[in-house]
Amino acid sequence: MRRSGALLAGLLLALPAVAAELHVRVEGEVRQPGEYRIADGARFADAVLAAMPTPAAYALGAAALRPSALPEQRRLKAGLLYDLEALAADPSLPPAVAQRIPALRQWLQALPATGRVRADLDSRRLEIDTASNRLLADGDRFVYPPRPDTVTVLGAVATPCTLPYVPLRDAADYLRDCAVDAAADRDLLYAIQPDGEVQRLGIAAWNRSAPQALAPGAVLYVPLDERALRGRAPELNATLAQFLATQPLETGTAAR
């Protein structure tokens, strides 16, 4: 028995090693969309260049979606929903903020956890920038949307607004075209650029930030009144803006 076991082990060692294989998808404005089977050790550029983004692809808004990022984003969303539920149950919350909470919670509940991670997916830069050209992981998905021509305003507004993108227009100036709710903070605004960068901007006379232009497809999150959240959920607005930054321009079939 020992001899046959040793013989089998020797035969297994003699077999050629099978290289691990990764399954990744590339979607959107690319010439060759679909699933790619790539050897372990490949990088972002290997998948992206194989799919060949078209001239219509909006690289600034392209999204890298990784399964490994989903658990943390689900926890982030669950924490936000918990905070909103706790706020809704607080009888001392200012009435305007209390009235806005149910709609904000319902809106957040509908947003998926996507697994999006910040990444520069310009195909030319991937070829030369090793920091951007990360190792692929099994299940990675890349989405290349077309270039949008709008800016979206969300959060403490009477209704979400989709506004025409205007080159070099200051982020705060877009608020003139969207009805801001009484629950909104009058001093702050969060800008989420299409690459996932989050910018916290002062918009009052005492804390006004330098003019901040947006890129096409940017999202403006109008935060709830920070004074009302103090001592209750002081990180709610910043965390919600962080979660919004995980939402790609095209979410496809992102997992919830």
Backbone as CSV, one residue per row, in Angstrom:
resi,resn,N_x,N_y,N_z,CA_x,CA_y,CA_z,C_x,C_y,C_z
1,MET,0.830,-1.201,0.000,0.000,0.000,0.000,0.866,1.253,0.000
2,ARG,1.917,1.241,0.862,2.798,2.406,0.897,3.477,2.630,-0.444
3,ARG,3.845,1.459,-1.072,4.557,1.566,-2.352,3.649,2.171,-3.422
4,SER,2.362,1.720,-3.465,1.445,2.256,-4.477,1.160,3.739,-4.225
5,GLY,1.081,4.135,-2.930,0.876,5.549,-2.621,2.039,6.390,-3.060
6,ALA,3.236,5.900,-2.849,4.421,6.642,-3.263,4.485,6.746,-4.779
7,LEU,4.059,5.653,-5.470,4.067,5.660,-6.927,3.092,6.696,-7.472
8,LEU,1.872,6.769,-6.857,0.871,7.745,-7.295,1.366,9.164,-7.082
9,ALA,1.994,9.429,-5.929,2.529,10.762,-5.661,3.579,11.139,-6.681
10,GLY,4.408,10.151,-7.054,5.432,10.424,-8.047,4.840,10.753,-9.395
11,LEU,3.752,10.064,-9.775,3.102,10.339,-11.060,2.486,11.724,-11.073
12,LEU,1.852,12.135,-9.943,1.248,13.463,-9.865,2.302,14.551,-9.979
13,LEU,3.433,14.340,-9.336,4.506,15.331,-9.426,5.044,15.432,-10.842
14,ALA,4.955,14.338,-11.592,5.492,14.341,-12.946,4.568,15.039,-13.937
15,LEU,3.280,15.213,-13.558,2.344,15.867,-14.476,2.682,17.344,-14.632
16,PRO,2.494,17.925,-15.834,2.775,19.347,-16.027,1.802,20.200,-15.226
17,ALA,2.286,21.293,-14.649,1.429,22.194,-13.864,0.444,22.906,-14.784
18,VAL,-0.807,23.042,-14.336,-1.830,23.760,-15.092,-1.902,25.189,-14.556
19,ALA,-1.674,26.147,-15.429,-1.672,27.546,-15.005,-3.071,27.968,-14.548
20,ALA,-3.132,28.688,-13.437,-4.415,29.204,-12.955,-4.972,30.178,-13.977
21,GLU,-6.312,30.210,-14.070,-6.965,31.033,-15.083,-7.940,31.986,-14.410
22,LEU,-7.967,33.223,-14.861,-8.876,34.234,-14.343,-9.984,34.478,-15.353
23,HIS,-11.174,34.749,-14.847,-12.307,35.094,-15.697,-12.664,36.555,-15.436
24,VAL,-12.544,37.403,-16.441,-12.861,38.822,-16.314,-13.773,39.220,-17.463
25,ARG,-14.509,40.300,-17.254,-15.414,40.809,-18.291,-15.078,42.251,-18.602
26,VAL,-15.259,42.627,-19.877,-15.134,44.017,-20.304,-16.390,44.360,-21.097
27,GLU,-17.043,45.462,-20.718,-18.334,45.814,-21.300,-18.349,47.277,-21.723
28,GLY,-19.382,47.627,-22.482,-19.587,49.018,-22.859,-18.992,49.354,-24.199
29,GLU,-18.374,50.527,-24.264,-17.853,51.053,-25.524,-16.491,50.436,-25.851
30,VAL,-16.507,49.154,-26.177,-15.295,48.441,-26.570,-15.600,47.626,-27.819
31,ARG,-14.565,47.346,-28.597,-14.770,46.614,-29.852,-15.035,45.126,-29.625
32,GLN,-14.471,44.584,-28.559,-14.607,43.154,-28.286,-15.135,42.943,-26.866
33,PRO,-16.422,43.247,-26.612,-16.954,43.046,-25.259,-17.136,41.567,-24.958
34,GLY,-17.166,41.247,-23.685,-17.436,39.874,-23.285,-16.495,39.391,-22.220
35,GLU,-16.527,38.079,-21.971,-15.689,37.472,-20.933,-14.350,37.041,-21.523
36,TYR,-13.314,37.262,-20.745,-11.958,36.869,-21.144,-11.399,35.892,-20.115
37,ARG,-10.753,34.874,-20.592,-10.052,33.914,-19.733,-8.571,34.203,-19.872
38,ILE,-7.982,34.671,-18.780,-6.612,35.190,-18.814,-5.791,34.496,-17.740
39,ALA,-4.539,34.236,-18.039,-3.662,33.557,-17.086,-3.465,34.400,-15.834
40,ASP,-3.410,33.745,-14.696,-3.124,34.416,-13.434,-1.789,35.160,-13.555
41,GLY,-1.748,36.379,-12.993,-0.553,37.206,-13.112,-0.693,38.286,-14.158
42,ALA,-1.796,38.248,-14.933,-2.049,39.296,-15.917,-2.509,40.571,-15.208
43,ARG,-2.492,41.657,-15.932,-2.824,42.967,-15.356,-3.993,43.619,-16.104
44,PHE,-4.455,44.752,-15.533,-5.601,45.451,-16.113,-5.432,45.648,-17.616
45,ALA,-4.230,46.082,-18.031,-4.001,46.393,-19.440,-4.228,45.184,-20.332
46,ASP,-3.957,43.982,-19.832,-4.126,42.781,-20.642,-5.591,42.593,-21.036
47,ALA,-6.495,42.860,-20.122,-7.923,42.730,-20.414,-8.427,43.906,-21.236
48,VAL,-8.037,45.116,-20.830,-8.546,46.319,-21.488,-8.082,46.397,-22.943
49,LEU,-6.814,46.137,-23.189,-6.294,46.227,-24.553,-6.852,45.112,-25.434
50,ALA,-7.151,43.958,-24.837,-7.769,42.888,-25.616,-9.175,43.289,-26.066
51,ALA,-9.897,44.009,-25.215,-11.257,44.426,-25.551,-11.287,45.635,-26.479
52,MET,-10.240,46.443,-26.477,-10.082,47.591,-27.367,-11.189,48.646,-27.201
53,PRO,-11.076,49.549,-26.199,-12.040,50.643,-26.076,-12.117,51.453,-27.365
54,THR,-13.324,51.858,-27.723,-13.540,52.625,-28.949,-13.305,54.111,-28.675
55,PRO,-13.234,54.944,-29.708,-13.107,56.393,-29.478,-14.272,56.979,-28.684
56,ALA,-15.415,56.287,-28.665,-16.579,56.774,-27.914,-16.487,56.462,-26.429
57,ALA,-15.524,55.633,-26.012,-15.408,55.245,-24.606,-14.966,56.437,-23.760
58,TYR,-15.651,56.638,-22.646,-15.343,57.739,-21.729,-14.443,57.191,-20.624
59,ALA,-13.131,57.292,-20.843,-12.174,56.665,-19.926,-12.274,57.239,-18.516
60,LEU,-12.581,58.543,-18.369,-12.659,59.143,-17.039,-13.780,58.520,-16.219
61,GLY,-14.825,58.054,-16.884,-15.939,57.435,-16.178,-15.919,55.925,-16.214
62,ALA,-14.860,55.333,-16.766,-14.775,53.876,-16.817,-14.640,53.318,-15.407
63,ALA,-15.223,52.154,-15.186,-15.270,51.594,-13.828,-14.633,50.216,-13.782
64,ALA,-13.841,49.997,-12.726,-13.307,48.670,-12.401,-14.116,48.136,-11.230
65,LEU,-14.802,47.024,-11.435,-15.671,46.433,-10.422,-15.054,45.116,-9.950
66,ARG,-14.759,45.035,-8.648,-14.046,43.878,-8.098,-14.898,43.180,-7.050
67,PRO,-15.093,41.873,-7.180,-15.865,41.137,-6.167,-15.311,41.300,-4.756
68,SER,-14.006,41.431,-4.624,-13.400,41.539,-3.294,-13.812,42.815,-2.569
69,ALA,-14.276,43.834,-3.318,-14.688,45.096,-2.701,-16.150,45.082,-2.259
70,LEU,-16.905,44.066,-2.665,-18.330,44.038,-2.354,-18.639,43.936,-0.854
71,PRO,-17.976,43.065,-0.088,-18.339,42.962,1.330,-18.223,44.285,2.086
72,GLU,-17.137,45.021,1.863,-16.954,46.289,2.561,-18.023,47.298,2.138
73,GLN,-18.365,47.319,0.862,-19.382,48.259,0.399,-20.768,47.889,0.923
74,ARG,-21.030,46.609,1.056,-22.308,46.199,1.659,-22.375,46.621,3.122
75,ARG,-21.249,46.489,3.836,-21.214,46.941,5.236,-21.410,48.458,5.310
76,LEU,-20.798,49.173,4.366,-20.933,50.629,4.333,-22.394,51.017,4.146
77,LYS,-23.054,50.377,3.201,-24.470,50.664,2.941,-25.328,50.309,4.146
78,ALA,-25.071,49.151,4.759,-25.847,48.734,5.927,-25.694,49.732,7.067
79,GLY,-24.486,50.251,7.260,-24.257,51.242,8.305,-25.011,52.533,8.036
80,LEU,-25.050,52.947,6.785,-25.786,54.157,6.418,-27.282,53.976,6.665
81,LEU,-27.812,52.834,6.261,-29.235,52.574,6.473,-29.567,52.517,7.964
82,TYR,-28.657,51.955,8.756,-28.867,51.910,10.212,-28.913,53.329,10.786
83,ASP,-27.960,54.169,10.358,-27.927,55.545,10.858,-29.196,56.298,10.482
84,LEU,-29.671,56.096,9.251,-30.889,56.787,8.818,-32.105,56.297,9.596
85,GLU,-32.131,55.018,9.884,-33.237,54.468,10.681,-33.210,55.040,12.096
86,ALA,-32.021,55.157,12.670,-31.891,55.730,14.017,-32.306,57.197,14.023
87,LEU,-31.936,57.917,12.980,-32.333,59.321,12.888,-33.850,59.455,12.775
88,ALA,-34.460,58.574,11.986,-35.914,58.635,11.809,-36.648,58.413,13.127
89,ALA,-36.026,57.677,14.046,-36.656,57.377,15.331,-36.348,58.426,16.398
90,ASP,-35.573,59.446,16.065,-35.156,60.473,17.029,-36.176,61.605,17.052
91,PRO,-36.970,61.740,18.126,-38.010,62.782,18.167,-37.454,64.198,18.261
92,SER,-36.182,64.325,18.617,-35.603,65.669,18.760,-34.970,66.185,17.465
93,LEU,-35.010,65.398,16.409,-34.441,65.819,15.130,-35.245,66.986,14.573
94,PRO,-34.592,68.019,14.023,-35.344,69.133,13.431,-36.356,68.629,12.399
95,PRO,-37.563,69.179,12.372,-38.626,68.664,11.502,-38.243,68.555,10.023
96,ALA,-37.534,69.554,9.501,-37.188,69.528,8.081,-36.294,68.331,7.753
97,VAL,-35.344,68.045,8.642,-34.449,66.914,8.431,-35.215,65.603,8.594
98,ALA,-36.073,65.538,9.608,-36.860,64.327,9.849,-37.736,63.993,8.647
99,GLN,-38.284,64.997,8.004,-39.156,64.770,6.847,-38.372,64.268,5.636
100,ARG,-37.099,64.601,5.558,-36.288,64.191,4.412,-35.762,62.769,4.561
101,ILE,-35.637,62.258,5.798,-35.010,60.961,6.049,-35.671,59.800,5.298
102,PRO,-37.014,59.630,5.326,-37.608,58.462,4.654,-37.270,58.390,3.157
103,ALA,-37.354,59.520,2.458,-37.048,59.515,1.025,-35.575,59.211,0.784
104,LEU,-34.703,59.750,1.647,-33.267,59.501,1.503,-32.963,58.026,1.746
105,ARG,-33.615,57.446,2.738,-33.397,56.029,3.035,-33.887,55.143,1.896
106,GLN,-35.057,55.464,1.341,-35.595,54.684,0.234,-34.682,54.764,-0.993
107,TRP,-34.167,55.946,-1.253,-33.254,56.151,-2.387,-31.968,55.355,-2.190
108,LEU,-31.415,55.404,-0.975,-30.180,54.670,-0.697,-30.407,53.167,-0.787
109,GLN,-31.557,52.695,-0.306,-31.852,51.264,-0.329,-31.802,50.710,-1.752
110,ALA,-32.168,51.534,-2.735,-32.205,51.080,-4.121,-30.837,51.074,-4.793
111,LEU,-29.831,51.706,-4.182,-28.509,51.742,-4.785,-27.771,50.431,-4.529
112,PRO,-27.114,49.873,-5.545,-26.413,48.600,-5.344,-25.011,48.796,-4.786
113,ALA,-24.533,47.778,-4.109,-23.091,47.668,-3.862,-22.489,47.138,-5.157
114,THR,-21.522,47.826,-5.707,-21.032,47.515,-7.054,-19.661,46.860,-7.075
115,GLY,-18.869,47.067,-6.025,-17.489,46.596,-6.045,-16.546,47.541,-6.774
116,ARG,-17.019,48.732,-7.093,-16.149,49.655,-7.832,-14.983,50.125,-6.965
117,VAL,-13.801,50.115,-7.563,-12.609,50.662,-6.924,-12.057,51.761,-7.830
118,ARG,-11.444,52.759,-7.228,-10.882,53.846,-8.032,-9.708,53.327,-8.852
119,ALA,-9.737,53.627,-10.128,-8.677,53.171,-11.022,-8.664,54.054,-12.251
120,ASP,-7.477,54.368,-12.732,-7.325,55.097,-13.983,-7.332,54.067,-15.108
121,LEU,-8.400,54.067,-15.914,-8.567,53.035,-16.931,-8.353,53.563,-18.344
122,ASP,-7.656,54.694,-18.450,-7.250,55.141,-19.776,-6.284,54.098,-20.353
123,SER,-6.616,53.537,-21.497,-5.842,52.407,-22.026,-4.393,52.771,-22.310
124,ARG,-4.144,54.008,-22.733,-2.763,54.409,-23.016,-1.963,54.543,-21.733
125,ARG,-2.600,55.066,-20.680,-1.886,55.241,-19.420,-1.609,53.895,-18.758
126,LEU,-2.517,52.954,-18.926,-2.303,51.629,-18.342,-1.028,50.983,-18.867
127,GLU,-0.692,51.278,-20.092,0.487,50.658,-20.696,1.794,51.165,-20.090
128,ILE,1.782,52.382,-19.531,3.033,52.984,-19.065,3.074,53.222,-17.557
129,ASP,1.921,53.176,-16.896,1.850,53.493,-15.461,1.615,52.215,-14.665
130,THR,2.653,51.723,-14.012,2.532,50.465,-13.275,1.600,50.593,-12.066
131,ALA,1.480,51.800,-11.512,0.582,51.988,-10.360,-0.878,51.786,-10.773
132,SER,-1.237,52.237,-11.971,-2.602,52.062,-12.465,-2.829,50.647,-12.982
133,ASN,-1.780,50.054,-13.535,-1.903,48.748,-14.175,-1.792,47.626,-13.141
134,ARG,-2.855,47.463,-12.354,-2.841,46.506,-11.247,-2.983,45.070,-11.748
135,LEU,-2.683,44.149,-10.858,-2.923,42.738,-11.145,-4.422,42.474,-11.228
136,LEU,-4.826,41.656,-12.177,-6.214,41.248,-12.289,-6.561,40.248,-11.193
137,ALA,-7.833,40.200,-10.852,-8.347,39.192,-9.929,-9.543,38.514,-10.587
138,ASP,-9.790,37.287,-10.209,-10.903,36.546,-10.806,-12.223,37.276,-10.545
139,GLY,-13.033,37.429,-11.582,-14.328,38.088,-11.445,-14.301,39.577,-11.700
140,ASP,-13.122,40.160,-11.954,-13.056,41.589,-12.254,-13.935,41.915,-13.463
141,ARG,-14.550,43.110,-13.408,-15.382,43.560,-14.526,-15.045,45.014,-14.816
142,PHE,-14.932,45.331,-16.090,-14.611,46.688,-16.515,-15.744,47.202,-17.398
143,VAL,-16.208,48.430,-17.099,-17.308,49.024,-17.849,-16.838,50.362,-18.417
144,TYR,-16.931,50.488,-19.733,-16.556,51.730,-20.418,-17.820,52.387,-20.963
145,PRO,-18.304,53.431,-20.283,-19.531,54.095,-20.737,-19.241,55.105,-21.849
146,PRO,-20.270,55.535,-22.564,-20.093,56.674,-23.468,-19.995,57.956,-22.649
147,ARG,-19.471,59.001,-23.226,-19.336,60.286,-22.522,-20.714,60.902,-22.322
148,PRO,-21.095,61.168,-21.075,-22.391,61.811,-20.825,-22.293,63.319,-21.076
149,ASP,-23.443,63.982,-21.033,-23.452,65.442,-21.190,-24.298,66.088,-20.103
150,THR,-24.319,65.443,-18.920,-25.138,65.938,-17.818,-24.367,65.916,-16.505
151,VAL,-24.918,66.619,-15.529,-24.487,66.580,-14.127,-25.735,66.296,-13.305
152,THR,-25.616,65.426,-12.306,-26.770,65.033,-11.489,-26.640,65.600,-10.087
153,VAL,-27.739,66.130,-9.567,-27.780,66.681,-8.208,-28.723,65.816,-7.383
154,LEU,-28.204,65.279,-6.263,-28.942,64.337,-5.418,-28.866,64.764,-3.958
155,GLY,-29.612,64.055,-3.125,-29.511,64.286,-1.679,-30.656,65.115,-1.152
156,ALA,-30.336,66.162,-0.419,-31.355,67.003,0.204,-31.891,68.010,-0.802
157,VAL,-32.571,67.484,-1.809,-33.202,68.311,-2.845,-34.657,67.876,-2.963
158,ALA,-35.497,68.800,-3.450,-36.918,68.483,-3.579,-37.123,67.273,-4.472
159,THR,-36.353,67.198,-5.535,-36.345,66.034,-6.417,-34.986,65.983,-7.102
160,PRO,-34.422,64.804,-7.351,-33.125,64.739,-8.033,-33.169,65.462,-9.375
161,CYS,-32.093,66.151,-9.684,-32.021,66.954,-10.908,-30.959,66.404,-11.840
162,THR,-31.276,66.312,-13.111,-30.297,66.009,-14.145,-30.166,67.254,-15.003
163,LEU,-29.004,67.882,-14.927,-28.794,69.186,-15.547,-27.783,69.084,-16.682
164,PRO,-27.895,69.965,-17.682,-26.905,69.960,-18.757,-25.516,70.297,-18.218
165,TYR,-24.531,69.555,-18.667,-23.149,69.851,-18.299,-22.704,71.130,-19.005
166,VAL,-22.089,72.025,-18.232,-21.563,73.284,-18.776,-20.069,73.338,-18.472
167,PRO,-19.204,73.359,-19.472,-17.757,73.384,-19.212,-17.366,74.542,-18.298
168,LEU,-16.521,74.240,-17.311,-15.943,75.204,-16.373,-16.957,75.827,-15.416
169,ARG,-18.208,75.399,-15.450,-19.178,75.938,-14.494,-18.831,75.469,-13.092
170,ASP,-18.871,76.385,-12.132,-18.556,76.040,-10.745,-19.594,75.055,-10.208
171,ALA,-19.133,74.072,-9.441,-20.022,73.037,-8.908,-21.201,73.658,-8.152
172,ALA,-20.918,74.626,-7.283,-21.977,75.222,-6.462,-23.009,75.952,-7.307
173,ASP,-22.608,76.409,-8.480,-23.516,77.174,-9.336,-24.652,76.301,-9.866
174,TYR,-24.426,74.983,-9.973,-25.487,74.099,-10.447,-26.682,74.086,-9.491
175,LEU,-26.452,74.418,-8.220,-27.545,74.387,-7.247,-28.617,75.426,-7.570
176,ARG,-28.262,76.447,-8.326,-29.255,77.455,-8.700,-30.361,76.861,-9.565
177,ASP,-30.054,75.739,-10.241,-31.017,75.134,-11.161,-31.709,73.919,-10.566
178,CYS,-31.559,73.719,-9.264,-32.169,72.560,-8.593,-32.722,73.022,-7.242
179,ALA,-33.941,72.650,-6.936,-34.584,73.112,-5.703,-33.997,72.386,-4.492
180,VAL,-33.213,73.116,-3.704,-32.591,72.545,-2.505,-33.614,72.490,-1.380
181,ASP,-33.636,71.384,-0.655,-34.607,71.144,0.405,-34.251,71.942,1.660
182,ALA,-35.247,72.162,2.513,-35.021,72.860,3.781,-34.105,72.073,4.708
183,ALA,-33.950,70.768,4.468,-33.082,69.927,5.300,-31.617,70.033,4.903
184,ALA,-31.312,70.743,3.827,-29.946,70.778,3.302,-29.022,71.624,4.163
185,ASP,-27.763,71.225,4.200,-26.728,72.053,4.811,-26.413,73.194,3.845
186,ARG,-26.406,74.413,4.341,-26.202,75.578,3.482,-24.733,75.935,3.319
187,ASP,-23.862,75.215,4.006,-22.446,75.557,3.974,-21.599,74.584,3.159
188,LEU,-22.141,73.386,2.870,-21.321,72.327,2.276,-21.978,71.705,1.060
189,LEU,-21.125,71.143,0.209,-21.563,70.399,-0.967,-20.497,69.345,-1.261
190,TYR,-20.933,68.160,-1.653,-19.995,67.112,-2.044,-20.067,66.919,-3.563
191,ALA,-18.912,66.972,-4.201,-18.823,66.703,-5.635,-18.179,65.336,-5.829
192,ILE,-18.843,64.479,-6.576,-18.293,63.153,-6.893,-17.996,63.142,-8.389
193,GLN,-16.726,63.179,-8.716,-16.333,63.193,-10.117,-16.539,61.797,-10.723
194,PRO,-16.640,61.695,-12.052,-16.947,60.394,-12.664,-15.885,59.322,-12.463
195,ASP,-14.678,59.703,-12.036,-13.658,58.688,-11.740,-13.723,58.221,-10.287
196,GLY,-14.709,58.729,-9.516,-14.876,58.319,-8.125,-14.216,59.231,-7.112
197,GLU,-13.572,60.299,-7.545,-12.976,61.248,-6.601,-14.074,62.027,-5.890
198,VAL,-13.963,62.145,-4.560,-14.934,62.889,-3.763,-14.289,64.186,-3.285
199,GLN,-14.996,65.299,-3.488,-14.496,66.604,-3.060,-15.521,67.260,-2.138
200,ARG,-15.079,67.677,-0.970,-15.944,68.365,0.002,-15.729,69.862,-0.195
201,LEU,-16.777,70.560,-0.577,-16.659,71.957,-0.969,-17.429,72.861,-0.014
202,GLY,-16.810,73.968,0.370,-17.516,74.997,1.117,-18.251,75.895,0.150
203,ILE,-19.510,76.224,0.452,-20.312,77.032,-0.477,-20.907,78.274,0.174
204,ALA,-20.623,78.479,1.475,-21.117,79.677,2.164,-20.091,80.796,2.024
205,ALA,-20.505,82.005,2.386,-19.595,83.151,2.265,-18.363,82.969,3.145
206,TRP,-18.524,82.326,4.317,-17.415,82.231,5.274,-16.439,81.098,4.957
207,ASN,-16.858,80.112,4.159,-15.975,78.959,3.918,-15.877,78.591,2.435
208,ARG,-16.186,79.529,1.578,-16.287,79.208,0.148,-14.978,78.673,-0.423
209,SER,-15.070,77.522,-1.061,-13.913,76.928,-1.735,-13.639,77.652,-3.048
210,ALA,-12.446,77.463,-3.571,-12.140,77.984,-4.898,-13.095,77.352,-5.902
211,PRO,-13.423,78.052,-6.986,-14.329,77.473,-7.983,-13.871,76.074,-8.408
212,GLN,-14.812,75.152,-8.452,-14.501,73.764,-8.784,-15.306,73.339,-10.004
213,ALA,-14.622,73.155,-11.118,-15.293,72.657,-12.317,-15.543,71.159,-12.170
214,LEU,-16.566,70.690,-12.858,-16.915,69.285,-12.843,-16.631,68.666,-14.206
215,ALA,-16.500,67.363,-14.227,-16.382,66.631,-15.480,-17.771,66.123,-15.872
216,PRO,-18.008,65.881,-17.143,-19.297,65.322,-17.554,-19.590,64.029,-16.796
217,GLY,-20.840,63.920,-16.322,-21.222,62.735,-15.565,-21.012,62.851,-14.072
218,ALA,-20.529,63.987,-13.592,-20.309,64.177,-12.159,-21.641,64.171,-11.407
219,VAL,-21.566,63.870,-10.117,-22.734,63.875,-9.228,-22.463,64.864,-8.107
220,LEU,-23.444,65.681,-7.786,-23.378,66.579,-6.635,-24.307,66.028,-5.555
221,TYR,-23.760,65.777,-4.379,-24.561,65.338,-3.250,-24.767,66.520,-2.319
222,VAL,-26.028,66.940,-2.170,-26.387,68.022,-1.254,-26.606,67.386,0.116
223,PRO,-25.749,67.678,1.095,-25.817,66.962,2.379,-26.941,67.453,3.274
224,LEU,-27.345,66.587,4.199,-28.250,67.005,5.268,-27.533,67.985,6.183
225,ASP,-28.298,68.804,6.853,-27.757,69.824,7.749,-26.802,69.193,8.772
226,GLU,-25.533,69.555,8.687,-24.521,68.976,9.579,-24.801,69.301,11.042
227,ARG,-25.361,70.448,11.309,-25.643,70.825,12.701,-26.691,69.883,13.311
228,ALA,-27.657,69.474,12.496,-28.686,68.565,12.990,-28.137,67.166,13.245
229,LEU,-27.094,66.799,12.522,-26.516,65.454,12.660,-25.475,65.368,13.765
230,ARG,-24.988,66.510,14.227,-23.935,66.526,15.232,-24.408,65.815,16.507
231,GLY,-23.608,64.872,16.973,-23.980,64.109,18.156,-24.922,62.954,17.858
232,ARG,-25.364,62.839,16.602,-26.261,61.749,16.212,-25.583,60.853,15.171
233,ALA,-25.262,61.442,14.027,-24.593,60.687,12.951,-23.661,61.644,12.217
234,PRO,-22.577,62.077,12.879,-21.739,63.139,12.320,-21.019,62.761,11.027
235,GLU,-20.828,61.478,10.762,-20.115,61.054,9.553,-21.070,60.647,8.428
236,LEU,-22.362,60.819,8.625,-23.330,60.323,7.652,-23.108,60.904,6.265
237,ASN,-22.983,62.225,6.164,-22.862,62.855,4.846,-21.591,62.423,4.123
238,ALA,-20.474,62.426,4.833,-19.205,62.048,4.205,-19.241,60.586,3.754
239,THR,-19.834,59.734,4.581,-19.899,58.313,4.239,-20.841,58.077,3.069
240,LEU,-21.938,58.815,3.019,-22.868,58.664,1.914,-22.220,59.111,0.602
241,ALA,-21.448,60.194,0.654,-20.728,60.639,-0.544,-19.720,59.581,-0.979
242,GLN,-19.067,58.950,-0.002,-18.116,57.873,-0.307,-18.814,56.706,-0.994
243,PHE,-20.021,56.357,-0.518,-20.760,55.259,-1.147,-21.218,55.644,-2.548
244,LEU,-21.635,56.881,-2.734,-22.032,57.337,-4.063,-20.882,57.236,-5.059
245,ALA,-19.666,57.414,-4.574,-18.498,57.330,-5.454,-18.276,55.923,-5.987
246,THR,-18.925,54.922,-5.387,-18.786,53.548,-5.882,-19.786,53.245,-6.991
247,GLN,-20.654,54.185,-7.302,-21.662,53.948,-8.325,-21.107,54.324,-9.707
248,PRO,-20.939,53.363,-10.604,-20.440,53.691,-11.931,-21.495,54.378,-12.779
249,LEU,-21.057,55.009,-13.852,-22.003,55.654,-14.745,-22.954,54.640,-15.352
250,GLU,-22.455,53.413,-15.573,-23.308,52.320,-16.014,-23.075,51.164,-15.042
251,THR,-24.099,50.794,-14.279,-23.907,49.746,-13.283,-24.109,48.357,-13.847
252,GLY,-24.740,48.225,-15.002,-24.934,46.903,-15.589,-25.712,46.016,-14.655
253,THR,-25.161,44.855,-14.355,-25.828,43.890,-13.474,-25.074,43.743,-12.158
254,ALA,-24.619,44.871,-11.612,-23.847,44.829,-10.360,-24.639,44.122,-9.267
255,ALA,-23.904,43.369,-8.441,-24.539,42.607,-7.370,-25.064,43.541,-6.291
256,ARG,-26.153,43.137,-5.639,-26.688,43.928,-4.533,-26.191,43.368,-3.212
